[in-house]
Amino acid sequence: MQIRPFTVDDCLPAIAFWQGMAGITLNESDTPAAMAAFLQRNPGLSQIACVDGRIIGAVLCGHNGRAGSLHHLAVDPAWRRRGLGRQLVETCLAALQQAGIPRCNLFVYSDNETGNRFWLEQGWDDPSSWKVLQKRLLQSTG
Ligand SMILES: CC(C)(COP(=O)(O)OP(=O)(O)OC[C@H]1O[C@@H](n2cnc3c(N)ncnc32)[C@H](O)[C@@H]1OP(=O)(O)O)[C@@H](O)C(=O)NCCC(=O)NCCS
């Protein structure tokens, strides 16, 4: 098993890996072109875990100069509870720290029980005094 930076060539297989996975919702930012643009804006931050060239884990990571963001962390069901999710996240956070980014945010659906347990176990805060507000700027194509 190898963890390595997510490259533009990984976009199509990673989208196939995420498709249909409980806890992961793909949207208009998950076309190969949009994902390639995200990777180019955030070189070396997103990570892939693979075995014999096959993806068994993936996470997108970026930052805006003030805070990092993680998206679509997922591990193949056959490889879960072996510390792979934790390793993928730690690799991203180390790269963000290296870039001088002091904090990282992520979205997790309230009803994603596994996801919530995973993040809280890794020491992520769930500050009940915050709300996430969002405004759609383009009509959804999906
Ligand atoms: C969330 C996910 C990435 C975790 O990957 P993983 O490789 O199984 O996680 P790890 O083995 O690194 O788990 C680290 C710790 O998190 C906690 N944890 C992970 N999965 C858990 C579960 N199903 N129930 C309770 N705690 C869990 C445990 O404390 C675990 O440590 P332990 O196994 O020593 O008890 C994986 O379950 C997944 O792909 N889920 C579907 C996609 C998803 O919901 N992603 C999150 C989007 S926000």
The ligand as a Tripos MOL2 file, in Angstrom:
@<TRIPOS>MOLECULE
LIG
   48    50     1     0     0
SMALL
NO_CHARGES

@<TRIPOS>ATOM
      1 C1        -14.5750    7.7360    7.2540 C.3       1 LIG1
      2 C2        -13.5500    6.7980    6.5890 C.3       1 LIG1
      3 C3        -12.7450    7.5490    5.5510 C.3       1 LIG1
      4 C4        -12.6230    6.2610    7.6840 C.3       1 LIG1
      5 O1        -11.5770    5.5160    7.0600 O.3       1 LIG1
      6 P1        -10.7940    4.3760    7.8410 P.3       1 LIG1
      7 O2         -9.5660    4.0500    7.0690 O.co2     1 LIG1
      8 O3        -11.7120    3.2490    8.1430 O.co2     1 LIG1
      9 O4        -10.4340    5.1170    9.2230 O.3       1 LIG1
     10 P2         -9.2840    4.7250   10.2490 P.3       1 LIG1
     11 O5         -9.0370    3.2560   10.2200 O.co2     1 LIG1
     12 O6         -8.1260    5.6210   10.0390 O.co2     1 LIG1
     13 O7        -10.0210    5.1140   11.6180 O.3       1 LIG1
     14 C5         -9.4110    5.9310   12.5890 C.3       1 LIG1
     15 C6        -10.3320    5.9970   13.7950 C.3       1 LIG1
     16 O8        -11.5740    6.6560   13.4750 O.3       1 LIG1
     17 C7        -12.6500    6.0070   14.1990 C.3       1 LIG1
     18 N1        -13.5390    5.3280   13.2530 N.ar      1 LIG1
     19 C8        -13.3310    5.0530   11.9510 C.ar      1 LIG1
     20 N2        -14.3930    4.4100   11.4340 N.ar      1 LIG1
     21 C9        -15.2830    4.2660   12.4380 C.ar      1 LIG1
     22 C10       -16.5710    3.6600   12.5340 C.ar      1 LIG1
     23 N3        -17.1520    3.0680   11.4730 N.pl3     1 LIG1
     24 N4        -17.2070    3.6840   13.7290 N.ar      1 LIG1
     25 C11       -16.6300    4.2560   14.8010 C.ar      1 LIG1
     26 N5        -15.3840    4.8430   14.7800 N.ar      1 LIG1
     27 C12       -14.7490    4.8420   13.5990 C.ar      1 LIG1
     28 C13       -11.9950    4.9760   15.1110 C.3       1 LIG1
     29 O9        -11.6630    5.6110   16.3370 O.3       1 LIG1
     30 C14       -10.7300    4.6440   14.3260 C.3       1 LIG1
     31 O10        -9.6990    4.1250   15.1450 O.3       1 LIG1
     32 P3         -9.7270    2.5430   15.5620 P.3       1 LIG1
     33 O11       -10.0150    1.7540   14.3200 O.co2     1 LIG1
     34 O12        -8.3580    2.3280   16.1150 O.co2     1 LIG1
     35 O13       -10.8320    2.4240   16.5840 O.co2     1 LIG1
     36 C15       -14.2670    5.5850    5.9160 C.3       1 LIG1
     37 O14       -15.1530    4.9940    6.8530 O.3       1 LIG1
     38 C16       -15.0510    5.9470    4.6880 C.2       1 LIG1
     39 O15       -14.5210    5.9530    3.5790 O.2       1 LIG1
     40 N6        -16.3720    6.2040    4.8540 N.am      1 LIG1
     41 C17       -17.2380    6.5130    3.6920 C.3       1 LIG1
     42 C18       -16.9780    7.9100    3.1360 C.3       1 LIG1
     43 C19       -17.1730    8.9750    4.1820 C.2       1 LIG1
     44 O16       -18.1970    9.0150    4.8890 O.2       1 LIG1
     45 N7        -16.1910    9.8760    4.2680 N.am      1 LIG1
     46 C20       -16.2520   11.0210    5.1530 C.3       1 LIG1
     47 C21       -16.7740   12.1790    4.3840 C.3       1 LIG1
     48 S1        -16.8300   13.6450    5.3970 S.3       1 LIG1
@<TRIPOS>BOND
     1     1     2 1
     2     2     3 1
     3     2     4 1
     4     2    36 1
     5     4     5 1
     6     5     6 1
     7     6     7 2
     8     6     8 1
     9     6     9 1
    10     9    10 1
    11    10    11 2
    12    10    12 1
    13    10    13 1
    14    13    14 1
    15    14    15 1
    16    15    16 1
    17    15    30 1
    18    16    17 1
    19    17    18 1
    20    17    28 1
    21    18    19 ar
    22    18    27 ar
    23    19    20 ar
    24    20    21 ar
    25    21    22 ar
    26    21    27 ar
    27    22    23 1
    28    22    24 ar
    29    24    25 ar
    30    25    26 ar
    31    26    27 ar
    32    28    29 1
    33    28    30 1
    34    30    31 1
    35    31    32 1
    36    32    33 2
    37    32    34 1
    38    32    35 1
    39    36    37 1
    40    36    38 1
    41    38    39 2
    42    38    40 1
    43    40    41 1
    44    41    42 1
    45    42    43 1
    46    43    44 2
    47    43    45 1
    48    45    46 1
    49    46    47 1
    50    47    48 1
@<TRIPOS>SUBSTRUCTURE
     1 LIG1         1 GROUP 0 **** ****
